[in-house]
């Protein structure tokens, strides 16, 4: 029980109510997981902007591509640290 409370991040009473109602108690995402989601979201936005610009102008800015590569490397490094 203590472990479930700790992992969920919810108060003990909330976990007990959930268990009584036969509901699944979800684990609170770790800080590392949240950081990874933010990195991936930023990467997806960056690539989307590059694609939109390339479609509109027929040109891809090398600086934008370099920034995307750096973001991909950050995501990859963060993933490697989570192992």
N, CA, C and O atoms as a MOPAC input file, in Angstrom:
PM7 MOZYME 1SCF
protein

 N      0.82500 1    -1.18900 1     0.00000 1
 C      0.00000 1     0.00000 1     0.00000 1
 C      0.87100 1     1.25500 1     0.00000 1
 O      0.63800 1     2.17300 1    -0.78600 1
 N      1.86500 1     1.29700 1     0.87100 1
 C      2.74800 1     2.46600 1     0.95900 1
 C      3.43000 1     2.73500 1    -0.37800 1
 O      3.58300 1     3.88400 1    -0.79200 1
 N      3.83800 1     1.65300 1    -1.04600 1
 C      4.53300 1     1.78100 1    -2.33000 1
 C      3.59500 1     2.36400 1    -3.39400 1
 O      4.01000 1     3.19400 1    -4.20200 1
 N      2.34100 1     1.93100 1    -3.39100 1
 C      1.36500 1     2.45100 1    -4.35100 1
 C      1.13500 1     3.93800 1    -4.11100 1
 O      1.07400 1     4.72300 1    -5.05800 1
 N      1.00800 1     4.31900 1    -2.85700 1
 C      0.81500 1     5.73800 1    -2.50700 1
 C      2.00700 1     6.55400 1    -2.98000 1
 O      1.84300 1     7.63200 1    -3.55200 1
 N      3.20500 1     6.03900 1    -2.74000 1
 C      4.42200 1     6.75400 1    -3.11800 1
 C      4.52200 1     6.90600 1    -4.63400 1
 O      4.80900 1     7.99500 1    -5.13200 1
 N      4.28400 1     5.81400 1    -5.37000 1
 C      4.39900 1     5.86300 1    -6.82300 1
 C      3.31100 1     6.70000 1    -7.47800 1
 O      3.54700 1     7.33900 1    -8.50300 1
 N      2.12000 1     6.69600 1    -6.88700 1
 C      1.00700 1     7.42300 1    -7.50500 1
 C      1.11700 1     8.92800 1    -7.29000 1
 O      0.68800 1     9.71600 1    -8.13300 1
 N      1.69000 1     9.31800 1    -6.16500 1
 C      1.76200 1    10.74400 1    -5.84900 1
 C      0.47500 1    11.27700 1    -5.24400 1
 O      0.36700 1    12.47100 1    -4.96500 1
 N     -0.50700 1    10.39600 1    -5.03800 1
 C     -1.78500 1    10.80000 1    -4.45300 1
 C     -1.76600 1    10.57600 1    -2.95600 1
 O     -0.98500 1     9.76300 1    -2.46100 1
 N     -2.61800 1    11.28700 1    -2.22500 1
 C     -2.72400 1    11.03200 1    -0.78900 1
 C     -3.24200 1     9.61300 1    -0.52800 1
 O     -3.91400 1     9.01800 1    -1.37100 1
 N     -2.92100 1     9.09200 1     0.64000 1
 C     -3.30700 1     7.73100 1     1.01800 1
 C     -4.81800 1     7.53400 1     0.90700 1
 O     -5.27700 1     6.48900 1     0.44600 1
 N     -5.58500 1     8.53200 1     1.32700 1
 C     -7.04500 1     8.43400 1     1.30500 1
 C     -7.56400 1     8.28800 1    -0.12600 1
 O     -8.49100 1     7.51600 1    -0.37400 1
 N     -6.97400 1     9.02100 1    -1.06000 1
 C     -7.40300 1     8.94800 1    -2.45300 1
 C     -7.09800 1     7.57000 1    -3.04000 1
 O     -7.89200 1     7.02500 1    -3.80700 1
 N     -5.95100 1     7.01700 1    -2.67800 1
 C     -5.58400 1     5.67900 1    -3.15400 1
 C     -6.55300 1     4.64700 1    -2.57800 1
 O     -6.99600 1     3.74800 1    -3.29300 1
 N     -6.88300 1     4.77000 1    -1.29700 1
 C     -7.82700 1     3.83800 1    -0.67300 1
 C     -9.19700 1     3.91000 1    -1.34800 1
 O     -9.80500 1     2.87700 1    -1.62900 1
 N     -9.68200 1     5.12100 1    -1.60800 1
 C    -10.98000 1     5.27200 1    -2.28300 1
 C    -10.95200 1     4.61200 1    -3.65000 1
 O    -11.90000 1     3.92900 1    -4.03600 1
 N     -9.87400 1     4.81300 1    -4.37600 1
 C     -9.74900 1     4.20400 1    -5.70100 1
 C     -9.75000 1     2.69000 1    -5.61600 1
 O    -10.37900 1     2.01400 1    -6.43100 1
 N     -9.04200 1     2.16000 1    -4.62800 1
 C     -8.97200 1     0.71200 1    -4.49000 1
 C    -10.33000 1     0.13300 1    -4.08300 1
 O    -10.71000 1    -0.94300 1    -4.54500 1
 N    -11.05100 1     0.83600 1    -3.23000 1
 C    -12.37600 1     0.37800 1    -2.81000 1
 C    -13.32800 1     0.35700 1    -3.99500 1
 O    -14.15100 1    -0.54900 1    -4.12300 1
 N    -13.21100 1     1.35900 1    -4.85900 1
 C    -14.08700 1     1.44000 1    -6.03000 1
 C    -13.56700 1     0.57800 1    -7.18200 1
 O    -14.10200 1     0.63400 1    -8.28900 1
 N    -12.54500 1    -0.20400 1    -6.93000 1
 C    -11.93800 1    -1.10400 1    -7.91200 1
 C    -11.43000 1    -0.34100 1    -9.13500 1
 O    -11.46000 1    -0.84700 1   -10.25700 1
 N    -10.96900 1     0.87500 1    -8.89600 1
 C    -10.39600 1     1.67900 1    -9.97800 1
 C     -8.89500 1     1.46700 1    -9.99800 1
 O     -8.28100 1     1.13700 1    -8.98400 1
 N     -8.32400 1     1.65900 1   -11.16100 1
 C     -6.88600 1     1.50400 1   -11.29800 1
 C     -6.19600 1     2.76700 1   -10.77300 1
 O     -6.57700 1     3.88300 1   -11.12800 1
 N     -5.20200 1     2.58400 1    -9.94500 1
 C     -4.41700 1     3.70400 1    -9.43300 1
 C     -3.24200 1     3.91200 1   -10.37700 1
 O     -2.38800 1     3.03700 1   -10.52500 1
 N     -3.20700 1     5.06400 1   -11.00600 1
 C     -2.15200 1     5.33300 1   -11.97800 1
 C     -0.89900 1     5.83400 1   -11.28300 1
 O     -0.95400 1     6.55200 1   -10.28500 1
 N      0.22800 1     5.43000 1   -11.84300 1
 C      1.52300 1     5.86400 1   -11.32000 1
 C      1.80800 1     7.26400 1   -11.83200 1
 O      1.61000 1     7.56300 1   -13.00900 1
 N      2.27000 1     8.10800 1   -10.94100 1
 C      2.63000 1     9.47300 1   -11.31000 1
 C      3.88400 1     9.42500 1   -12.18000 1
 O      4.86400 1     8.77800 1   -11.81400 1
 N      3.86200 1    10.11100 1   -13.34000 1
 C      5.05400 1    10.07800 1   -14.20400 1
 C      6.26400 1    10.70600 1   -13.51400 1
 O      6.14100 1    11.67500 1   -12.76500 1
 N      7.41600 1    10.13800 1   -13.78100 1
 C      8.64600 1    10.65200 1   -13.18500 1
 C      9.05700 1    11.95300 1   -13.86700 1
 O      8.58000 1    12.27500 1   -14.95500 1
 N      9.93600 1    12.68400 1   -13.22200 1
 C     10.44400 1    13.92800 1   -13.80000 1
 C     11.16900 1    13.66200 1   -15.11500 1
 O     11.08900 1    14.45800 1   -16.05100 1
 N     11.87500 1    12.53600 1   -15.17500 1
 C     12.59600 1    12.19400 1   -16.40100 1
 C     11.62600 1    11.94900 1   -17.55500 1
 O     11.87300 1    12.36800 1   -18.68600 1
 N     10.52300 1    11.26700 1   -17.25600 1
 C      9.50700 1    10.99300 1   -18.27500 1
 C      8.88700 1    12.29900 1   -18.77300 1
 O      8.70200 1    12.48200 1   -19.97600 1
 N      8.57000 1    13.19000 1   -17.86100 1
 C      7.97700 1    14.47800 1   -18.22700 1
 C      8.95300 1    15.27600 1   -19.09000 1
 O      8.55200 1    15.89200 1   -20.07800 1
 N     10.23800 1    15.26600 1   -18.71600 1
 C     11.24300 1    15.97700 1   -19.50700 1
 C     11.33200 1    15.39800 1   -20.91800 1
 O     11.43500 1    16.14200 1   -21.89300 1
 N     11.29200 1    14.07500 1   -21.02300 1
 C     11.35700 1    13.42900 1   -22.33400 1
 C     10.15100 1    13.81000 1   -23.18500 1
 O     10.30200 1    14.08800 1   -24.37500 1
 N      8.97800 1    13.82700 1   -22.60700 1
 C      7.77100 1    14.21400 1   -23.35200 1
 C      7.89800 1    15.64900 1   -23.85500 1
 O      7.51900 1    15.94300 1   -24.98800 1
 N      8.42500 1    16.53800 1   -23.02700 1
 C      8.61900 1    17.93800 1   -23.45800 1
 C      9.62100 1    18.02500 1   -24.60800 1
 O      9.39900 1    18.74600 1   -25.58100 1
 N     10.73000 1    17.28200 1   -24.48700 1
 C     11.72800 1    17.28600 1   -25.55700 1
 C     11.13200 1    16.77500 1   -26.86700 1
 O     11.35100 1    17.36500 1   -27.92500 1
 N     10.38500 1    15.68400 1   -26.79500 1
 C      9.78100 1    15.12700 1   -28.00200 1
 C      8.73500 1    16.06500 1   -28.58900 1
 O      8.61800 1    16.17500 1   -29.81000 1
 N      7.98200 1    16.73500 1   -27.74200 1
 C      6.98700 1    17.69900 1   -28.20900 1
 C      7.65500 1    18.86800 1   -28.92300 1
 O      7.20600 1    19.29600 1   -29.98600 1
 N      8.73400 1    19.38200 1   -28.33000 1
 C      9.47400 1    20.47100 1   -28.95800 1
 C     10.06200 1    20.03400 1   -30.29500 1
 O     10.04500 1    20.79100 1   -31.26600 1
 N     10.57900 1    18.81500 1   -30.34100 1
 C     11.14200 1    18.28500 1   -31.57800 1
 C     10.06600 1    18.17500 1   -32.65600 1
 O     10.28300 1    18.57400 1   -33.80000 1
 N      8.91900 1    17.63900 1   -32.29100 1
 C      7.82700 1    17.50100 1   -33.25900 1
 C      7.37900 1    18.86300 1   -33.78000 1
 O      7.12000 1    19.01200 1   -34.97400 1
 N      7.28500 1    19.85000 1   -32.90400 1
 C      6.90100 1    21.20000 1   -33.33300 1
 C      7.93600 1    21.78100 1   -34.28300 1
 O      7.59200 1    22.39800 1   -35.29100 1
 N      9.20200 1    21.57900 1   -33.95300 1
 C     10.28200 1    22.10600 1   -34.78000 1
 C     10.23900 1    21.48600 1   -36.18200 1
 O     10.33400 1    22.19400 1   -37.18500 1
 N     10.09600 1    20.17700 1   -36.24000 1
 C     10.05000 1    19.49100 1   -37.53800 1
 C      8.81500 1    19.91800 1   -38.32400 1
 O      8.87900 1    20.07700 1   -39.54300 1
 N      7.69600 1    20.10400 1   -37.63700 1
 C      6.48100 1    20.56300 1   -38.30400 1
 C      6.67800 1    21.95100 1   -38.91100 1
 O      6.22100 1    22.21000 1   -40.02400 1
 N      7.34700 1    22.83500 1   -38.19600 1
 C      7.62000 1    24.17400 1   -38.71700 1
 C      8.54000 1    24.11100 1   -39.93600 1
 O      8.34000 1    24.84300 1   -40.90600 1
 N      9.54000 1    23.24300 1   -39.88600 1
 C     10.45300 1    23.07600 1   -41.02400 1
 C      9.67300 1    22.57600 1   -42.24000 1
 O      9.84900 1    23.08400 1   -43.34800 1
 N      8.80800 1    21.57400 1   -42.02700 1
 C      8.02000 1    21.02100 1   -43.12800 1
 C      7.07100 1    22.06300 1   -43.70500 1
 O      6.92100 1    22.16700 1   -44.92200 1
 N      6.43500 1    22.82900 1   -42.83300 1
 C      5.51000 1    23.87500 1   -43.29600 1
 C      6.25600 1    24.91900 1   -44.12800 1
 O      5.79300 1    25.32300 1   -45.19500 1
 N      7.40300 1    25.34500 1   -43.63300 1
 C      8.20400 1    26.34400 1   -44.34400 1
 C      8.69400 1    25.79000 1   -45.68600 1
 O      8.67600 1    26.49200 1   -46.69700 1
 N      9.13000 1    24.52800 1   -45.68600 1
 C      9.61800 1    23.90800 1   -46.91700 1
 C      8.50000 1    23.77800 1   -47.94800 1
 O      8.72700 1    23.97100 1   -49.14200 1
 N      7.30400 1    23.45600 1   -47.49100 1
 C      6.16300 1    23.33900 1   -48.39700 1
 C      5.78900 1    24.69800 1   -48.98100 1
 O      5.46600 1    24.81000 1   -50.16300 1
 N      5.83700 1    25.70800 1   -48.15200 1
 C      5.42800 1    27.04400 1   -48.59200 1
 C      6.46200 1    27.69200 1   -49.51500 1
 O      6.09500 1    28.39500 1   -50.45700 1
 N      7.74200 1    27.46100 1   -49.25100 1
 C      8.78900 1    28.17200 1   -50.00300 1
 C      9.58500 1    27.28400 1   -50.94700 1
 O     10.25300 1    27.78200 1   -51.85300 1
 N      9.52000 1    25.97800 1   -50.74200 1
 C     10.34100 1    25.07300 1   -51.53700 1
 C     11.79600 1    25.08100 1   -51.09900 1
 O     12.66900 1    24.62200 1   -51.83600 1
 N     12.06500 1    25.60000 1   -49.90000 1
 C     13.43100 1    25.75100 1   -49.39300 1
 C     13.48400 1    25.29800 1   -47.94500 1
 O     12.56500 1    25.56800 1   -47.17200 1
 N     14.56000 1    24.60800 1   -47.57400 1
 C     14.78600 1    24.21100 1   -46.18500 1
 C     15.99700 1    24.96400 1   -45.66700 1
 O     17.08700 1    24.88300 1   -46.23500 1
 N     15.79600 1    25.68600 1   -44.59800 1
 C     16.87400 1    26.46700 1   -43.98500 1
 C     17.84200 1    25.52500 1   -43.27200 1
 O     17.43000 1    24.79000 1   -42.37400 1
 N     19.11400 1    25.53300 1   -43.65200 1
 C     20.09100 1    24.64000 1   -42.99500 1
 C     20.20300 1    24.88300 1   -41.48700 1
 O     20.46300 1    23.94800 1   -40.73000 1
 N     20.01100 1    26.12300 1   -41.04800 1
 C     20.08600 1    26.41300 1   -39.61100 1
 C     18.95400 1    25.72500 1   -38.85400 1
 O     19.14600 1    25.23100 1   -37.74400 1
 N     17.77800 1    25.70000 1   -39.46400 1
 C     16.65100 1    25.01000 1   -38.83400 1
 C     16.91400 1    23.50400 1   -38.76400 1
 O     16.58600 1    22.85300 1   -37.77200 1
 N     17.49700 1    22.97100 1   -39.80500 1
 C     17.81800 1    21.54500 1   -39.80600 1
 C     18.86500 1    21.22400 1   -38.74200 1
 O     18.76900 1    20.20400 1   -38.06100 1
 N     19.85300 1    22.08400 1   -38.60200 1
 C     20.86900 1    21.88400 1   -37.56500 1
 C     20.23000 1    21.89300 1   -36.18200 1
 O     20.57900 1    21.08500 1   -35.32100 1
 N     19.28400 1    22.81900 1   -35.97600 1
 C     18.58400 1    22.88900 1   -34.68800 1
 C     17.78300 1    21.60900 1   -34.44400 1
 O     17.73600 1    21.11300 1   -33.31800 1
 N     17.15600 1    21.07500 1   -35.48700 1
 C     16.39100 1    19.83600 1   -35.34500 1
 C     17.31300 1    18.67000 1   -35.00200 1
 O     16.97000 1    17.83000 1   -34.17000 1
 N     18.47300 1    18.61700 1   -35.63500 1
 C     19.43600 1    17.54900 1   -35.33800 1
 C     19.90000 1    17.63600 1   -33.88400 1
 O     20.04300 1    16.61100 1   -33.21700 1
 N     20.13000 1    18.82800 1   -33.40100 1
 C     20.53800 1    19.00900 1   -32.00000 1
 C     19.43800 1    18.53000 1   -31.06500 1
 O     19.71800 1    17.89100 1   -30.05100 1
 N     18.19100 1    18.83400 1   -31.39900 1
 C     17.07400 1    18.39200 1   -30.56300 1
 C     16.94700 1    16.86700 1   -30.58600 1
 O     16.65100 1    16.25200 1   -29.56100 1
 N     17.16800 1    16.26500 1   -31.73900 1
 C     17.12300 1    14.80000 1   -31.83400 1
 C     18.21300 1    14.19300 1   -30.95000 1
 O     17.97300 1    13.20400 1   -30.25700 1
 N     19.39300 1    14.77700 1   -30.97300 1
 C     20.48700 1    14.28500 1   -30.13100 1
 C     20.14800 1    14.41200 1   -28.64900 1
 O     20.45700 1    13.51600 1   -27.86400 1
 N     19.50700 1    15.53000 1   -28.25900 1
 C     19.09900 1    15.70500 1   -26.86700 1
 C     18.10900 1    14.62600 1   -26.45800 1
 O     18.22100 1    14.05100 1   -25.37500 1
 N     17.14100 1    14.35200 1   -27.32200 1
 C     16.15500 1    13.30500 1   -27.03100 1
 C     16.83700 1    11.94600 1   -26.90000 1
 O     16.55500 1    11.19000 1   -25.97100 1
 N     17.71800 1    11.64700 1   -27.81600 1
 C     18.41700 1    10.37100 1   -27.79800 1
 C     19.25300 1    10.22300 1   -26.52100 1
 O     19.23400 1     9.17100 1   -25.88200 1
 N     19.97700 1    11.26900 1   -26.15900 1
 C     20.79800 1    11.22300 1   -24.94100 1
 C     19.92700 1    11.02900 1   -23.70300 1
 O     20.29600 1    10.29100 1   -22.79000 1
 N     18.79200 1    11.68000 1   -23.67200 1
 C     17.89400 1    11.53800 1   -22.52300 1
 C     17.34500 1    10.11800 1   -22.45300 1
 O     17.24000 1     9.54100 1   -21.37100 1
 N     16.99700 1     9.55700 1   -23.60600 1
 C     16.52700 1     8.17700 1   -23.63400 1
 C     17.59800 1     7.21300 1   -23.12500 1
 O     17.28900 1     6.28400 1   -22.37700 1
 N     18.82700 1     7.42200 1   -23.51500 1
 C     19.92700 1     6.55400 1   -23.08400 1
 C     20.10500 1     6.62800 1   -21.57400 1
 O     20.44800 1     5.62700 1   -20.94400 1
 N     19.87700 1     7.79600 1   -20.98600 1
 C     20.03400 1     7.95700 1   -19.54500 1
 C     18.92100 1     7.23800 1   -18.77000 1
 O     19.10500 1     6.88100 1   -17.60600 1
 N     17.77300 1     7.02700 1   -19.41200 1
 C     16.65900 1     6.40200 1   -18.72000 1
 C     16.81600 1     4.88900 1   -18.56600 1
 O     16.07900 1     4.26800 1   -17.80100 1
 N     17.74700 1     4.30500 1   -19.26900 1
 C     17.92700 1     2.84200 1   -19.18700 1
 C     18.30400 1     2.40000 1   -17.82200 1
 O     18.49100 1     1.20500 1   -17.58900 1

